[in-house]
Amino acid sequence: MNVVPATLNYLHHLPTSARRQEIGAIHQQRQQWINQNKKGFLRYRMPYETLASFVARSVDCHGASIKIGNADEVNPEERATIYTALRSFMPWRKGPFSVFGIDIDAEWRSDRKWQRLLPLLPDLQDKIVADIGCNNGYYLFRMAPYRPRLALGLEPSMQHYYCFKALNAMARQEALHADLLGVEHLSLFPECFDVLFLMGIIYHHPSPITILRDIHNALLPGGAVLIESQAIPGEEPLALFPDGTYAKAPGIYFIPTGLCLRLWMEKAGFEQVELFCQHPMSGEEQRATDWMRFESYRDFLDPRDSSRTIEGYPAPLRVFLRGRKKAAPMPQRKGETCL
């Protein structure tokens, strides 16, 4: 009998359409890779192992800041150990978190993005959900109060993967899982998910419509996708293809207008596509903090004209869209005819 490792426990929630053998093979390969006893791997594995020894008695995922444990659950020496381990995961991009009374002010005020998603958030209760590029799992924790059967984060970064594992080792949210996979592995999950989140990802890939088709194929019939992306201003179906960097970020391919992204989704097969929120980026929402000490949004803009990036391109908007995969047709009862 094959024994499924604990890190693959999420597989039993997935329908039989999931390509389990291939997922298991890639998972095993990635686990062997990150378990090497080399400095670059120990850098994140050791703080994870330290934090995993602490289990919070109280967890609250309802508020803007994910609260894992109260300050009085640990003594001063333990809090110092926790603080040092948490600092090992810097820079913190998504948050905020509060861990045993230690407040982590991340670069992004991710709670604001979550508030924008709420008006069109699908029902998550008892659903199979995935967040592609989940980072440290902030949005997975925000999903926990909605009681999904499974909320799976696909995250190829070892740093972010171990950070989520550390947080959830303390929080013990049983429906939340992450694996060292990326958007390129979606083909291993045909018709597996009720809801998929793709936030801050699509402009990093050279074939956005291919990604959208892979998401469409990974959804169950009637399933929903929520997409959040950088965008350029404008009402035309256009996308910017920057030369070199965009807002100092390398690896940026197509930055669409909101309409362009909607049309991409429709061409990928989605129905009922709606652009439900659009807003300018803000230095109040993305900024350097004590937990992220590098350059941030204001450093990416032209200092003489905040409507342009440092390279001279239009400054980014953020857009939010939702689409659905066509529901399966109702079975025709015996003896019925179509007129």
Secondary structure, 3 states (H helix, E strand, C coil): CCCCCHHHHHHHHCCCCCCHHHHHHHHHHHHHHHCCCCHHHHHHHHHHHHHCCCCCCCEECCCCCEEECCHHHCCHHHHHHHHHHHHCCCCCCCCCEEECCEEECCCECHHHHHHHHHHHCCCCCCCEEEEECCCCCHHHHHHHHHCCCEEEEECCCHHHHHHHHHHHHHHCCCCEEEECCCHHHHHHCCCCEEEEEEECCHHHCCCHHHHHHHHHHHEEEEEEEEEEEEECCCCCCCEECCCCCECCECCCCCEECHHHHHHHHHHCCCEEEEEEEEEECCCCCECCECCECCCCHHHHEECCEEEEECCCCECCEEEEEEEECCCCCCCCCCCCCCC
